[in-house]
């Protein structure tokens, strides 16, 4: 008897999340820690600078992305953030990456 593998989550298409992509590229770039201090600092800066429609779009897309990416292995999550979204932030654990996505969704 062979062990079944859990079903693989569907691939996440960054093009479906333009507000998330804009935030990750614009705020979590290679100097984000110098500029904002942390992921939370980058989110605070975004919320202060963005208009209501931009904040709402990030919240809506962030929640959808958090759901779509739930359960991705850390390596795939890092690849998605870096290659798919152009983000310089590298979570140290899957939980840390999922926390980032939850924050984008307002959680």
Order of alpha helices (4+ residues) and beta strands (2+ residues): alpha-alpha-alpha-alpha-alpha-alpha
